[in-house]
């Protein structure tokens, strides 16, 4: 019987990877790119792009990393305006490449246990999406603040 | 997390992506998004019907084709590849098929339908999504309005 629960050491390594300065700064750059591409999207009461919200939702509800990759490819493959933006500035490719890196990292952290590997992938993907979306939200908030400042000098 | 989830997230997905890339390499992106989405839906709802559907679509495209290099001939090529994935064993130009995977899995006769129902939907989903993704790269300005 294969142990399917991740060890504390593995959980700690996942957190360390996600918190690593270099990785974090790369995730922030990706979040910044997401903001650049979807900054003009207005969705719902909170003005958050539905594309960004859906990306986050895809990661939250995913049962495997492939679900997140499929979400991005699916958006890029549509013949709509949103698809053009996913392809703009290489956004979709950049995010897919990062997911590929997360796959490799999960492989290293799982040490040959495929049950662990698939769980680690998912945890890494969710942590990554959290960072990317946080940066997008941060920039969105900054923008709102700047606009408020302009309106009330 | 089951062995099946692992198989879907790894090997099967990799094979589906490879299959989509081979089809595009050999025959270009001749299918419309509606056709691909139809295939994806069939793979999800009636996986055992994919093979018959591919055969019918191939015949239909062949009838329309006037020239072996026209878009209908290329479309027929795509459906032929798809039919082979379901029905052929390994061949010189095809080192893996769903049929060969089923044979290698040594599944008992009574459980073969379950094997197909478990694997065809994620396989065709990954193949279709990757095909549309490649199509989007090749014709980035084309709008399809069917989503």
Interface residues (C-beta under 8 A of the other chain):
Chain A: X4 X63 X64 X65 X66 X70 X73 X74 X76 X77 X78 X79 X80 X83 X84 X87 X114 X115 X117 X118 X119 X121
Chain B: X1 X5 X6 X8 X9 X10 X13 X33 X125 X126 X129 X130 X131 X132 X133 X134 X135 X136 X137 X140 X141 X142 X143 X144 X145 X146 X147
